[in-house]
């Protein structure tokens, strides 16, 4: 968990240094939103939900062989229940995202960062609230439409007490 935080911070620092050294062009700001299907597994609760996610970012490096950005996001990690127990969770995230263009309109990417999670667990009238700062990672692919609109699909894994894996699809707008 701590190593993921260190990797994310070192990645952001390395990208900042690389940006100043290479003078690569930057696309600038982007925003996006998607629909996700998180799979939640905790104690006696194991189920999925359909949830929204929103993010904004800034692309520091944009070359024909590599792109790099920093991203802030909000992910609703679902509200699921079974066997009398209920889990509700969400996350605010900060991530480094590295893109690899494959052709003129397709790219694959990986993201890693930290998530401030909130988790509410209840079972037979007993409530437990927990969360904290945890790591998360993801991979994805996007299709660039009109050079300012991307359609993406991604997989995210949140390293929390509540095992949460999420697959999502959405749209990103570059400015």
N, C-alpha and C positions, 0 to 999 in steps of 0.2 A: 504494500500500500504506500509506504513512504517512498519506495523506489520509483513508483509511477509519478508521484509529485515531483521528485527530483528530475526525472526524465523530461517531464512537461516543461518545467522551468528552464532546464538546460537547453531544450529545443527552442524555446522562445528567445533565449539569449543568443544562441547560435544563429538563428535566423536574422535577428537584429544586426549582429556583426556582419553576417554575409551580405545583408542588404546594403549596408554602408560601404562595404568593400567592393561589391560588384556593380553598384549603381544600376541594378536591373529595374525595368519598368514595373510599376505597380498598378493594378486595376483599381484599387481603392476599396470603398465600402460595399457591402452586400447585406441583404436581409433574406430570410427564408422562413418557410413554414412547411410542416408536414403532418401526415397522419401515421401514427406508429401503433404497433401491436406488441406491447411488452408482455413477456412471460414472467410471472412472479412465482417464486417458490420460497416459502418461509413457514416453518412449523407445520401445521396441518393444512395450510393454504397453498394450493398450486393451481393457477388458472391464468388466463390472459384477458386483456381488455383492449379497447381501441381508444387511443388518446391523441391529443395534439402536442406539437412541439414548435417552438419559435426560436430563432437565433439571428444574430447579427455578427458581422465580422469585418475584418480589414485584411486585404491581400497585400502583403509586403513585397513579395517577389513574384514576378510573372515573366517567365522566359519560355522559350519553345520546348525546353526539356524538363523544367521543374517549376512548381508554383508553391508558395507557402503563405499561410494566413493564420491569424489568431481569431478566435471565435468565442462569443458569449452566448449561452443558450439557456432555455427553459424547457425541460422535458417532464411531462406528466407521466409518471411511471405506473399509473393505474390504480384502480380501486377494485379489488377482487375479494371474494368471500367464498368459503366452503366450510362445512362441518361446524357452523356456529362461530367461526373466526373470520375476521375481516382485516385486510391490509390495504392502506392507502399510502402512496408515496409519490414524491416528485423530486426534481433536482435542478439546481442552478449550476451551470457549468462554465468553465474556462478551459479552452482547448487550443492546442497547436494542430494545424491541419496541413499535411504535405500532399501535394497533387502530382501525378505523373500523367502528362498528356499522352494519349495514344491516338494519333491521327488528329485531324483538324477539329473534330467536334466531340470527341469522347475522351474522358479522363477517369482514372481510378485514384482513390485517395485513402489515406489513413489519418486517424485523429487520435490524440491522447491528451488527457488533461485531468483536472480535478473537478469534483462535483460536490456541492453542498447539498446534502440530501435531508429530507424530512420524511419520517416514516411514522405512521400511526397504526398500531396493532391493537385489536380488541378481541376478546374472547370471553363469552358469558359475563358481560358487564365489567370486566376488568380491562382497563385501557393502559397501554404502554406506548409512550412516545420516545422514539430514538431516531437517530440520524447522525450526521456529522460530515466531515470532509473526507471523501474517499476518491480513489482513482477510477477512471473509466477509459475505455478504448473503443475504437470503431474502425470499420472499413466501409468503403462505398464506391459507387461509380456514378458518373453523371454524363448527361448528354447536353451539349451546348447548343441552344437554339437562339438564333438572331444575335449571337455574341454577347447578349446581356441577360438571357434567361436560361437557366439550367434546370433540367428535370433530373432528380437524383433518387437513388435507392441506397440505403445503408443499414448496417448491422451495428448495434452498440451493446457493450457489456459493462454494467455498473458493478464495481467491486464493493458492495455494501453487505451488511448483515442479511439483508433480504436479497436473495439471488435474483437478479433482473437482467434478462436479455431482451433486446427490442429490435424489431425490424421495421423500417419506415420508408415511406416514399413521399416526395414533396417537390417543391419548386424554390429556386433561389434567384433573386434579382440582383444584378451587379449595377453599380452606379459609376 
